[in-house]
Amino acid sequence: MDSYLVRVDCISRAVKLLSSAGVKVTHIFPFISACGVSASEYAVKALGALPCVKSLHKNCRAAATASGGVKGQTKRSGKTLRINVPIIADDVKIDGERKEKITVAIIDTGVNEHIDLSLFPNKIIAFRDFIAGKETPYDDNGHGTAVAGVLCGSNLACGGYGRMDNYVKIAALKALDAAGEGNAFDLLTAMQWIYDNRNLYNIKAVNMSFGTPVGKNNPLEIGADALVKNGITVVVSAGNGGAEEGVLSPGTSPFVLTVGGADGAEPAYFSPFGSGKPDVLAQAVNVRTLGGASGYTHVGGTSMAAPKIAALAADILSKYPSYTPDRIKSLIISLAARGAEK
């Protein structure tokens, strides 16, 4: 049995037709008008003929993107290709008066209740576990906690790594397992949660530091695009495969804000590019952030570059909450370009 995302014209009608065709409906995603199904190869071939079915997309796997640029590994043999993408500085800010407290959703491996996230004040406004169904925040990999630290670590116990911003809260959504991997259906379930709760928690942005090499128009790209079209700025890491692998999806989407990696004033060797992506670069080598439940560490890869940009997006949105994702994206790209001209 294989699993597929089936986009339909009417979910309730589709569920009845799919069931009668011998297809097991395992997930429902109203925000993209789609169902997740498990079906035999024979049944899948018949799906396209159903009047309710608009398109079929095979389920795919994704993984966290923190494997490049670790401490002590800042270059490799071979030539680093130059890419004409501006680098945004860590200290870039935009003028304006704070008007709203913003929530950024982080779809990742979870989050530990580190002192820099849970005290003075507690920044973890919501936690959902789509892997094991646990209710208390945890992170059995560490990747999600590192991402959260870069995004909004308070510097309470140790300075020098995050944005100290009490106007930013996080909704930590665990959709990647202990190995930092997950399937599209779990990730889409997290995106559906964001869509359903965006007004309750004032979720204005989402950080996705994961990706898949599967081509365009896959389930993850479809979900990310839907969030953008519903007013949520989606920031995605580009991947760590360099020119050989190319930008991972959903970072390939033209609607999301895709972040590559920088090493000082140069593109990092592992930062990929292609088809007009990434949109900007941010520091991605030896990034200091939260490690485990109470410590600190250095991590690299575009996974750590993306939350720097998500933090900047949240800063802008706290001052200009009516800005659309497209305007946020354009503004951040222009800020990076202006910095490159200095």
N, C-alpha and C positions, 0 to 999 in steps of 0.2 A: 504494500500500500504506500502510495506517495501522498503528500499533502500539497494543496494548492490554495492560493487566494483567488476567489471567484468574485469579480465585480459584477453587480447585478443592478437592475433598474428598480426593483422593489424587494427589500429583504424578506418581508413576511411571505410574499408570493414565492420567492426563490427558495426559501427553506422547504416549503411544501413540494415544489417541483423537484428539487434536488433529492429529497428523501424518497420520493416516489421513483426516482431514477436509480436508487441503490447507492446513493452517495451520503456518507456520514458527515453531517455538519458539526464541526468541533468548536468553532469560534464565530462570533458575530461582531462586525466592526461597523457600526452605523456611521461613524464620521467619514468613512470612505465608501459607504454603501457597498459593503463586501462581506463575504463569508469565508471562513477558513474551513476547508473540507479535507477528508481523508477518503481516497477512492482508488480503485484498481485502475490499471492502465486502460482496460476496456471501457470502464465507466468514464474516465477522463476524456477519452476521444469523443464520447457522446455528449459531453457537457456543452461544447461549443454550439450544438444544434438547438439547445433549449432557448426558447424565446426570451427568457429573463436574463440570460447571461450576456454581459457586455465584453468581458475579457478574462483570460486565465493567466495566472502568474505563479510559477512554482515557488514553494517555500524555500528559504535560503538560510544559511548560517552567517553570523556576524561575530566579530571579535573586537575586544578593546584594542586601542592603537597606542600603546605606551611602550613599544618594544625598541624604539630607536632613541639614540641620544642619551643613554644612561651615563652615569658618572664614570669618567675614564675612557669613554668611547665616543669621541667627537668627530672621528673621521675614519674612512676606510680607503683601501686601495682603489685606484680608478679615478676618473675625472668627475668632479661635481659640475653638472651643467648649470649655466646661469639661467635664471628665470626672471622675467621682468614683472615681478609682483612686489608691491611695496611692503616694507616691514613696519609694523606699528610698535612704538615704544611702550614699555610697561607702565610708564608714568603718565601717559596721555589722558587728559581729562577734558570735559566740555563744561563751559560756563553755564550757570543757571541755578535757580533755586529749587531745592527738593520739594516735590509736591505729593508723591506717593511712595509707599513701601512696595517694592517689587518682589515677586517670587520667581525664581528661576528653577525650572524642573531639570533634574539631572537623571537621565536614563543610563544606568550603569550597573555596577556590581553591588550596589548598596552604599551605606555610609556608617562609619563608626561614630559613636557619641564622644568624639574627641573634645577636650576642653576648649579648643579654639572654635568649635562649632556649637557647643551645647551650653556655654556659660557666658553671661554678661554681653549680650542676651543669647538665648537659645535660637539658633538660626534654622534649625530643622523643624519646619512648620508642618511637614507631612512626610510619612514614610509608607510605602507600599511594596510588598514582596510578591512578585509574580513568578518566582521560582519555587519557593517552599511555603509561602503563605504565612510567614512569621509576622508578628505585629510590632516587635521591638526593633529599632534600627540596629543593623549589623552589616558587616562587610567581610565576607570570607575570602576575599581576594586582595583588597586594599586599593584597587584602582579607583573605585568611586570616591573613596575618602580622599585620595590624592587630588582628584579633580575638584572636589568640594573645597579643599584647602586653598587651591590656586584661585578659585572663584571668589570665595568670601571668608577665608580664614581670618580670625580676629587679631592675630598676632599677640594674643593674650600671654602666652608663655614664651614665645620666641618670635622676634621680629624678622622682617626681611624676606617675606615670600608671597603674601597675598594682599588682597584689597581689603582694608579695614573699613567695612561699610555696613553700618547697622540698618541701612535702608533695604538691604537685600536679604531675603529669606530663601531657603531651598526646599523643594519637594523632591526627596530622594526616592527614586523608583528603581527597584532591583529587578532587572530583566536579563542580566548576564550572570552566569553561574560562577562557582569558585575558580574555574579555569579562565574566567573572563570571556566566556563564549555564550552565545544564545541563538535562538532561532527567531525568524521574522515574526511568528505569531505572538511570542511573548513580548517582543519589542513593540509590536502593533497594539497589544493589550495595554502597554504602558502609555502609548500615544493616545489611545482611546480614553484612558483615565485623565490625561492632560486636557483633552478636548472637553470632557464632561465636567471637569472641576476648574476650568480656567477662570471663571468668574468668582467662584467661591474663594479661591486662594490668590486671585489677581496674578495669575501666571502670564507673564508677558514674553518670556523667553525660555528656550530649552537648550541644554547642552547635550550633544550626542558625540561622545568620544569613542566611537566604534565605527566599523565599516565592513563591507563585504566586497569581494572582487567581482561579484555577479554584475552583469551589464545593467544598463539603464532600464527604467520602467519596471523595476522589481518592487516587491511589497514595501521595502523600507523607504524607497524613494517616493512611492505613492503616498505613504503615511506622512512623511516629512513635508511634502508639498501641500497636503491637506491642512496641516497645522499652520503653515505660512498663510494659506488662503483664508484662514480663520483668525488672522491677526496676531499670530505668535511668531516671534523672531526665532528661527532655528539656526543654531551654530553647530557646525559639524567639523570634526577633524578630518584631514585629507588622507591620512594613512602614512605609513613609514617605508613604503617600498621603493621610493625614488622613481627615477624615470622608467625603470624597467617594469614596475608594477602599475604605475599610474594612480590617479586619484580613485579612492574607494567610494562606493555608494553607501549612504545617500549624499555624500559630498559632491557627486556628479550632477546633482540637480541644479538647474539655473536659478532656482528660487531661494535656496538656502545660502547662508553665509559660510563658505568653506575656508578653513584655516590651515595653512601649511606651516612648516617649521623654519625658524631662523636660528642661526648660531652666531650670535653677535650681530655684526653688520652684513652678514652673508646668509644666503639660503643654506639651511642644514643639508648635509649630503643625502639624508633619507627622505627629504620632503619631495613628494611627487608633483607632477603637473601634467596638464593636458586638457584640451577642449575648453580653454578659457578659465581653468581652475588651477590652483586655489584663488580666492579673491584677495586675501591678505596673508601675510606671514606674521607670526609672533614667536617670541623666544621659546625654544623647545629643547635646549640642551642644559643638563644639570639644573633643572628647575627645582627649587626647594619648596617642599610642601609637607603635608601631614603624612606620617607613616604609622600604620597600626592604630591602636586605640588611644595612644598618648604621646607617641614620639614624632620624630621628624625625619625626613629622608630627602634624597635627591632623585628625581625621576626625569625621564626624557621622552621625546616623541611628540607627535602632533596632538596626542591626547591632552598634554599639558598646555599646548598653545591655544587650543579651542576655548577652555574656560577663561583664559585671559581676555579673549574677545567677548565671551558671554558676560563677563563682569563689566566690561566697558558698555555693552549694550544695555545692561541693567542700570548702570549709572545714568546713561542718557534717558532711558525710559522713566526713571524716577523723577527726572526734571521735565521731560516732555512726554507724558504718558499717552498722548494721542498719536505719536509717531507710528507709522505703519512699518512692517518688516522691511519693505522695499526702501523706505526712507532711512531706516536705521542702517541697512546694508550700505547704501550709497554714502551716508555720512561717515561711517567707519572707514570705507575705502578711501574717501577724500582726506580724512585725517591722516591715514597712513601715507598717502601720496604727498601731502604737505610736509610731513616729517622727513620724507625721503629727499625733498628738495632743499632742505636746510644744510 
